[in-house]
Every structure is written in structure tokens, then in C-alpha cells.
Amino acid sequence: MKKIVAITTGGTIAMKLDLKTGGLVPAVSGEDLLAAVPALKNIAEVEVIEQSNVPSGHITPQMMFDLSKKIDELAKSNDVDGFVVTHGTDTLEETAYMLDLTLHTDKPVCVTGAMRGASDTSWDGPGNILAAVKTAACDDAVGQGVLVVLNDVIHAAGEVTKTHSVNTDTFQSPWWGPVGHVYFDKVVFRRKSICRQKIQPERLVPDVYLIKSVAGLDDFLFKCLIDKKVGGIVVEAFGCGNVPLGVRDGIFEACKAGIPVVLTTRVHAGRVAQVYSYKGSAGEMYPHGIILAGELTGQKARLKLMLALGLTKDTEKLRRLFA
């Protein structure tokens, strides 16, 4: 029987209703979380490590980076076959992507969570934990990178995103779809994500900011970030990489100030590309130093830039890392 290390970090999966406030709060320990899934004893030997017990909105990039180091250290043990990380869903895709970029181990790492609390009648936590452990214990999961497993569906960390605020079927991989499914009797993979990458600096640069383009947005936020001398800026553009003229001005000023600017799209699928050449388009701005983020969402591009800046500030080298 394989040994899976379950690392708990908190989130809705570890929350119950607080009668005083009327809302969900952290209340379930890591041991209690796993004890709620008795079927695990037939799947794998599970060791529980409680890393934290916080809402995922309180998770920071540094905490994600530290978790990556923790997993790599634990993975050195020959008797550990894989990992499951329980996590709040609000930033689950970000932690999963950070792990996918930084981990050295090829052992399976599955990130899961829940959309309903442990005190809810239809708590989805136990089923998601069971599916994640099944996947982590599956031979076919080795070398697949970090996987997000909820609702018996397996997604690649670099492709998945949360699409609904409360529905249990919230995690989707727009355009490309899941990589596999968890059935009652086995785990089935149907494809591999071939666009995985590793960026493994000794440290990350935390002061990277995300600006979302909206109609008529000016350069005020850019001026503030330039004055602050931030490490980098990610801009969510319209469509395939187009921004308002005020945002264009801000991007140019940031580039002149030596601040790397990464361009992604606010659209949930597709990539930024040099399709247009009018003012404020990716094609027009590219010669001025912007870095194109491909298909990455803004939140993932931000994490990637934090890691990349731990290696270099050179624009051409950053462009190659984002290509």
C-alpha cells in the first residue's frame, strides 16, 4: 500500500458554522479532516501534517513558496509516494500553480478543497479528499505535475481556474478541459499537459502588482507603483492584448523606469498575441518592452513574475521565460 502525505492548510474544507456570527470559520483539524473519510484506509497509508488552518484568502505567495520547499524536503523520503494538499478554493489555483513551477519532485501532488463547510448537509470535502488521495496513489499520476482534484475531475495546475463563487463544479480548464477523471474503481488519465515549466529561484520577489484593464482606465495606478519602485506589474488587457490609452501611457512609463511589465488577458481563455498594431495593442507596445504572458491568467502571471524576478530582471530573459 502506498504512503501519501496529506498537508492541510485550512480553507472552507476545514470550516464549520459559527452560531454566534452565522458564518463559516476555521474549526476542523487536519486529523479530523482525514478521519471523516474512513474509506482512505483501503486506498493508502495517509500521514497528516497540519501546515496551517487559515482561509485561503490569507495565504501569501511566500507561504506557497515555503510549502513547495516543505514538499520537496518530505519527498526525499523513499517511503513517501505522493502528496495531497487541502486548501481553500479562493486561491487554490494559485498555490497549485506555484507548486507546479517550483517543485523538484516528480512524485504526484494533488491539491483539493471544498465549496461547502464541514457543518453543511452536503459537505463535499470527504469526497474530494478521497478522490485526491486515489489520484496521488495512482501510478499514472507520476510525472504529471501538480494536479487539482475536485468533483472527481482532475485538472492541470497551469490550466485550471475557479469559475463560480459557490457551485461545487467551480473548477474548470477553459478551452482545454480536464486531464482525467476519478471513478469509483480507478483513476483514468486521458491526456497530459505539455506546457509545463520549472522556475526555481532561491527566493521570490513579492512586490508584483496586478492591474485589470477596464474601459477608460488611466495611468494613475501605474504612477503610484512607479513611485513605490515595485518589482513588477502584470496588466490584464482586453482580448488578445489591447489596453486603453491611459494604461498604455502607464505601461510605457513603467518600462522606462525599469519595472518589468507583463501583459495577459482578462478573457478566461486564449492568449495575448501581436494581432493588432494600433496604439495600445500588444503589437504596438511590444517594441517598448512589454512581456507577453501567453495563456496565463493575471493571477498566475503575477506568481510567475515573482519567481522569474528571483532569477533575472533582464527583459529578453523574462520574455523567454514567459514564451
C-alpha positions as CSV (number, residue, x, y, z in Angstrom):
1,M,0.0,0.0,0.0
2,K,1.4,3.4,-0.9
3,K,2.1,6.2,1.6
4,I,0.5,9.6,0.9
5,V,1.3,12.7,3.0
6,A,-1.7,14.9,3.4
7,I,-0.8,18.5,4.1
8,T,-3.6,20.6,5.4
9,T,-3.6,24.4,5.1
10,G,-7.2,25.3,6.0
11,G,-10.0,26.8,3.9
12,T,-13.7,26.0,3.7
13,I,-12.9,22.3,3.7
14,A,-11.8,22.8,7.3
15,M,-14.6,25.2,8.4
16,K,-17.8,24.9,10.4
17,L,-20.7,27.2,11.1
18,D,-20.2,29.6,13.9
19,L,-23.5,30.1,15.6
20,K,-22.6,33.5,17.0
21,T,-21.6,35.0,13.7
22,G,-23.7,32.9,11.4
23,G,-20.8,32.2,9.1
24,L,-18.2,29.6,8.5
25,V,-14.9,29.8,10.4
26,P,-11.8,27.5,10.8
27,A,-12.8,24.7,13.1
28,V,-11.6,21.3,11.8
29,S,-8.0,20.0,12.5
30,G,-6.1,18.0,9.9
31,E,-6.6,14.8,11.8
32,D,-10.3,15.4,12.0
33,L,-10.5,16.1,8.3
34,L,-8.9,12.8,7.3
35,A,-10.9,10.9,10.0
36,A,-14.1,12.0,8.1
37,V,-13.0,9.8,5.2
38,P,-12.9,6.2,6.5
39,A,-12.5,4.8,3.0
40,L,-9.0,6.1,2.9
41,K,-7.7,3.1,4.8
42,N,-8.5,1.0,1.7
43,I,-6.6,3.3,-0.6
44,A,-3.3,4.3,1.0
45,E,-1.5,4.8,4.3
46,V,-2.1,8.5,4.9
47,E,0.1,10.7,7.2
48,V,-1.3,14.1,8.1
49,I,0.7,17.3,8.5
50,E,-1.1,20.4,9.5
51,Q,0.8,23.3,7.8
52,S,-1.8,25.9,8.7
53,N,-5.6,26.4,9.3
54,V,-6.4,29.7,7.6
55,P,-8.9,30.9,4.9
56,S,-7.2,30.7,1.5
57,G,-7.5,34.5,1.1
58,H,-4.9,34.7,3.9
59,I,-2.4,32.6,2.0
60,T,0.5,34.6,0.7
61,P,2.9,33.8,-2.2
62,Q,5.7,33.3,0.4
63,M,3.5,30.7,2.2
64,M,3.1,28.9,-1.2
65,F,6.8,29.1,-1.8
66,D,7.5,27.7,1.7
67,L,5.0,24.9,1.1
68,S,6.9,23.9,-2.1
69,K,10.1,23.6,-0.1
70,K,8.3,21.5,2.5
71,I,7.0,19.1,0.0
72,D,10.4,18.7,-1.7
73,E,12.0,18.0,1.6
74,L,9.4,15.4,2.5
75,A,9.6,13.9,-1.0
76,K,13.3,12.9,-0.3
77,S,11.9,10.1,1.9
78,N,11.8,6.8,-0.1
79,D,8.7,5.7,1.8
80,V,6.6,8.7,0.6
81,D,4.8,8.0,-2.7
82,G,2.8,11.2,-3.1
83,F,1.1,14.2,-1.6
84,V,-2.4,15.7,-1.1
85,V,-2.7,19.4,-0.1
86,T,-6.1,20.5,1.2
87,H,-6.6,24.2,0.6
88,G,-9.3,26.9,0.4
89,T,-10.7,27.3,-3.1
90,D,-10.3,31.1,-3.4
91,T,-6.5,30.9,-4.1
92,L,-6.2,27.1,-4.6
93,E,-5.3,27.6,-8.3
94,E,-2.5,30.0,-7.4
95,T,-0.9,27.6,-4.8
96,A,-1.2,24.7,-7.3
97,Y,0.5,26.8,-10.0
98,M,3.2,28.0,-7.7
99,L,3.9,24.4,-6.7
100,D,3.9,23.2,-10.3
101,L,6.5,25.8,-11.2
102,T,8.8,25.3,-8.2
103,L,8.7,21.7,-7.1
104,H,11.7,19.4,-7.9
105,T,9.9,16.1,-7.1
106,D,8.1,14.1,-9.8
107,K,6.0,12.4,-7.1
108,P,2.3,13.1,-7.5
109,V,1.0,16.3,-5.8
110,C,-2.8,16.8,-5.8
111,V,-4.4,19.9,-4.4
112,T,-8.0,19.7,-3.3
113,G,-10.6,21.6,-1.3
114,A,-14.3,22.1,-0.8
115,M,-17.0,24.6,-1.7
116,R,-19.1,23.7,1.4
117,G,-18.2,23.6,5.0
118,A,-17.9,20.6,7.3
119,S,-21.2,21.5,9.1
120,D,-23.2,21.7,5.8
121,T,-25.5,18.8,5.0
122,S,-23.9,18.2,1.6
123,W,-20.2,18.7,2.6
124,D,-18.1,17.9,-0.5
125,G,-14.8,17.8,1.5
126,P,-14.7,14.0,2.1
127,G,-15.4,13.0,-1.5
128,N,-12.8,15.5,-2.7
129,I,-10.2,14.2,-0.3
130,L,-10.9,10.6,-1.3
131,A,-10.5,11.4,-5.0
132,A,-7.3,13.3,-4.4
133,V,-5.7,10.5,-2.4
134,K,-6.8,8.0,-5.1
135,T,-5.1,10.2,-7.7
136,A,-1.9,10.7,-5.7
137,A,-1.7,7.0,-5.2
138,C,-2.1,6.3,-8.9
139,D,0.9,5.2,-10.9
140,D,-0.2,7.2,-13.9
141,A,-0.1,10.4,-11.8
142,V,3.7,10.2,-11.5
143,G,5.4,13.0,-13.6
144,Q,2.1,14.7,-14.4
145,G,2.9,17.8,-12.4
146,V,0.7,19.3,-9.8
147,L,-2.9,18.3,-10.2
148,V,-6.1,19.9,-8.9
149,V,-8.7,17.3,-8.0
150,L,-12.3,18.2,-7.1
151,N,-15.7,16.8,-8.0
152,D,-13.9,13.6,-9.3
153,V,-12.3,15.7,-12.1
154,I,-8.5,16.1,-12.5
155,H,-7.1,19.3,-13.9
156,A,-3.6,20.5,-14.7
157,A,-2.4,23.3,-12.3
158,G,-1.4,25.6,-15.1
159,E,-4.8,25.4,-16.9
160,V,-7.4,25.3,-14.2
161,T,-9.3,28.2,-12.7
162,K,-12.3,28.8,-10.4
163,T,-15.3,29.8,-12.4
164,H,-18.2,30.0,-9.9
165,S,-18.4,31.6,-6.5
166,V,-20.4,28.8,-4.8
167,N,-21.1,25.9,-7.1
168,T,-19.3,22.7,-6.4
169,D,-18.5,22.3,-10.1
170,T,-16.5,25.5,-10.0
171,F,-13.0,24.3,-11.2
172,Q,-12.7,24.2,-14.9
173,S,-9.9,24.3,-17.5
174,P,-11.3,26.7,-20.1
175,W,-10.9,25.5,-23.7
176,W,-8.7,22.5,-22.9
177,G,-10.7,20.6,-20.4
178,P,-9.6,18.2,-17.7
179,V,-6.7,15.7,-17.9
180,G,-8.6,12.9,-16.2
181,H,-11.4,11.6,-14.0
182,V,-11.7,9.7,-10.8
183,Y,-14.1,6.7,-10.9
184,F,-15.3,4.5,-8.1
185,D,-12.9,1.8,-9.0
186,K,-9.9,3.6,-10.7
187,V,-8.3,6.8,-11.9
188,V,-8.3,7.5,-15.6
189,F,-6.0,9.9,-17.4
190,R,-6.8,10.9,-21.0
191,R,-4.1,13.5,-21.7
192,K,-1.1,15.3,-20.4
193,S,-0.5,19.0,-20.1
194,I,2.6,19.5,-22.3
195,C,3.2,23.2,-21.5
196,R,4.6,22.7,-18.0
197,Q,7.7,24.7,-16.9
198,K,10.0,25.0,-14.0
199,I,11.2,28.3,-12.4
200,Q,13.2,27.5,-9.3
201,P,14.9,30.6,-7.7
202,E,16.3,30.7,-4.2
203,R,13.7,33.4,-3.4
204,L,10.8,35.2,-4.9
205,V,10.2,38.9,-5.4
206,P,6.9,39.6,-3.6
207,D,6.1,43.2,-4.7
208,V,4.4,42.4,-8.0
209,Y,1.1,44.0,-8.7
210,L,-1.9,43.1,-10.9
211,I,-3.9,45.8,-12.8
212,K,-7.1,44.9,-14.6
213,S,-8.0,46.9,-17.7
214,V,-11.4,48.5,-17.8
215,A,-12.9,51.0,-20.2
216,G,-11.3,54.5,-19.7
217,L,-8.7,53.4,-17.1
218,D,-5.9,56.0,-16.8
219,D,-2.3,55.8,-15.7
220,F,-2.9,56.8,-12.0
221,L,-2.2,53.3,-10.6
222,F,0.9,53.0,-12.6
223,K,2.3,56.3,-11.3
224,C,1.7,55.0,-7.7
225,L,3.5,51.8,-8.4
226,I,6.4,53.6,-10.2
227,D,6.8,55.9,-7.1
228,K,6.8,52.8,-4.9
229,K,9.5,51.3,-7.1
230,V,7.8,47.9,-7.2
231,G,9.4,44.8,-8.5
232,G,7.0,44.2,-11.4
233,I,3.5,44.8,-12.8
234,V,1.1,42.5,-14.5
235,V,-1.6,44.0,-16.7
236,E,-4.8,42.2,-17.7
237,A,-5.6,43.5,-21.1
238,F,-8.7,43.3,-23.3
239,G,-8.9,40.5,-25.8
240,C,-5.6,39.3,-27.2
241,G,-3.6,42.2,-25.6
242,N,-5.2,45.6,-26.0
243,V,-5.4,48.3,-23.4
244,P,-6.9,51.9,-23.0
245,L,-4.6,54.8,-24.0
246,G,-4.2,55.8,-20.3
247,V,-3.0,52.2,-19.5
248,R,-0.6,52.4,-22.5
249,D,0.9,55.5,-21.1
250,G,1.3,53.9,-17.7
251,I,2.9,50.8,-19.2
252,F,5.4,52.9,-21.2
253,E,6.4,54.9,-18.1
254,A,6.8,51.8,-16.0
255,C,9.1,50.2,-18.7
256,K,11.1,53.4,-18.8
257,A,11.5,53.2,-15.1
258,G,13.0,49.7,-15.4
259,I,9.9,48.0,-14.0
260,P,9.1,44.7,-15.9
261,V,5.5,44.8,-17.2
262,V,3.8,41.5,-18.2
263,L,0.7,41.6,-20.4
264,T,-2.0,39.0,-20.1
265,T,-5.7,38.9,-20.9
266,R,-8.8,39.4,-18.8
267,V,-10.6,36.9,-21.0
268,H,-10.8,33.4,-19.4
269,A,-9.3,31.6,-22.4
270,G,-6.9,32.3,-25.2
271,R,-3.6,34.1,-25.3
272,V,-2.2,37.5,-25.8
273,A,-0.7,38.0,-29.3
274,Q,0.6,40.7,-31.6
275,V,-2.5,40.7,-33.8
276,Y,-3.1,44.5,-33.9
277,S,-0.7,47.4,-34.3
278,Y,-2.8,50.4,-33.2
279,K,-1.9,52.4,-30.1
280,G,-2.4,50.3,-27.0
281,S,-2.2,47.0,-28.8
282,A,0.2,44.2,-27.9
283,G,1.8,44.6,-31.3
284,E,2.4,48.3,-30.9
285,M,3.6,48.1,-27.3
286,Y,6.0,45.1,-27.7
287,P,8.9,47.1,-29.0
288,H,8.7,49.3,-25.9
289,G,9.5,46.4,-23.6
290,I,6.3,44.6,-22.5
291,I,6.4,40.9,-21.8
292,L,3.6,38.7,-23.3
293,A,2.2,36.1,-20.9
294,G,0.7,33.7,-23.4
295,E,-2.4,31.9,-22.0
296,L,-1.8,32.6,-18.3
297,T,-4.4,34.3,-16.2
298,G,-3.4,37.5,-14.5
299,Q,-3.1,35.9,-11.1
300,K,-0.9,33.1,-12.4
301,A,1.3,35.5,-14.4
302,R,1.8,37.5,-11.2
303,L,3.2,34.5,-9.4
304,K,5.3,33.5,-12.4
305,L,6.8,37.0,-12.5
306,M,7.6,36.9,-8.8
307,L,9.6,33.7,-9.4
308,A,11.2,34.9,-12.6
309,L,12.4,38.1,-11.0
310,G,14.2,35.9,-8.5
311,L,16.4,34.8,-11.4
312,T,16.6,37.9,-13.6
313,K,15.3,41.4,-14.4
314,D,16.5,41.3,-18.0
315,T,13.6,41.9,-20.3
316,E,14.7,39.4,-23.0
317,K,15.4,36.7,-20.5
318,L,12.0,37.3,-18.9
319,R,10.3,37.2,-22.3
320,R,11.9,33.8,-22.9
321,L,10.6,32.5,-19.5
322,F,7.1,33.7,-20.4
323,A,7.2,32.5,-24.0
